[in-house]
């Protein structure tokens, strides 16, 4: 009896609250070893610590993707729903997919079909839809009018929150499409990209690449595509003083449909400098810490992750004064920002080659900037706030 009375009068057990997992879907095109995909892979552990169930939808056939296994290993469930001709057919397919999975947040990274995705999400009651603008879309004419109208409809009628990855993108969206955006900077993986731990580590990285102590090592990382404008770098190297060119080694990391064309152009210049095309590399940091100057001659960028990675490794940068590059480099402060001509690029390389102290100062300034303004922690805090409360 005492035991029974004790049981009846004991306070009821308080159920332990189970954290609510939010299902988040990221929408991309082909899953490649490139900007958005790399950032998602880097962010996955923190997303999971915050209780997010991670999904990715690719709207192209699986054969177009080469980064799927990496994203799956990071914790993402990958779905494929290839976009086909006929918008209504796609709209119904997307609606069925979203209804079946009941996502809490959709984060779209594609430009082409974002309005249809946001419409489908609205129709099935997805609570939150955010759209990241990953580049400077300087639309003209009728295309500009259409895209501005799409953004207005998405924002005002469909509840879409637009995000810009950098200040240039934010300014372009407002100027071209009259579209206000929240600013969430791109980020890099601080566990993979950091300065050489010692002079010995840097020396070993150079030796592994067969470099000599007196080599001036120039490096670029990026796809061989039109917007990267790599021909300008080869032309700039051809303009270097002969005695400097003789000790220059230029390393290019990356691949793309213009790879063979760029190789042919470099060969046609009969350069005194040595040019090496390294293709895709898994250990990009090893190449960066072996290098003296990072070069970028892009016509435009969104906010260059490869430049952020170089600065994270304290490699001083010489870049064109272009959208998305001037966000990261202030001339003579965090690197060299030069007028977009090979002549100016060559002049900056020549000047820095004669001033090792300035090279070191600019490298450190760029590194400090990445730590203070472009941290993973800060950007994810801002992004998670836009996803809304659990």
PyMOL commands that set and color helices and strands:
alter all, ss='L'
color gray80, all
select helices_A, chain A and resi 2-9+35-49+62-64+68-74+87-101+114-124+141-156+167-177+199-208+226-228+231-238+242-245+259-268+284-289+305-312+342-353+356-373+376-387
alter helices_A, ss='H'
color red, helices_A
select strands_A, chain A and resi 22-28+52-58+77-80+105-108+128-133+161-164+182-183+216-221+248-253+274-279+293-296+316-320+336-338
alter strands_A, ss='S'
color yellow, strands_A
deselect
rebuild
show_as cartoon
